[in-house]
């Protein structure tokens, strides 16, 4: 299994997503979002190449199902480092 680390900017992205979701749709929906990001961590620890490789070597983007977000991460040996979470509407 790979070690997954979320960098502060990625954690900040998730915190903003959860806060917004809680305000707009309630705590139950916010809890579902948290569950999705926890599942994402498990998936990345088991199968880090599940995402699509992007322009830079060892950088991947994982489009999440059920929510409109993309997790951008890099692989360094046995480590998976999550750099940011992007809303699908903001992808370039």
Secondary structure, 3 states (H helix, E strand, C coil): CCEEEECHHHHHHHHHHHHHHHHHHCHHHHHHHHHHHHHHHHHHHHCHHHCEECCCCCEEEEECCCCCEEEEEEEECCEEEEEEEEEHHHCC
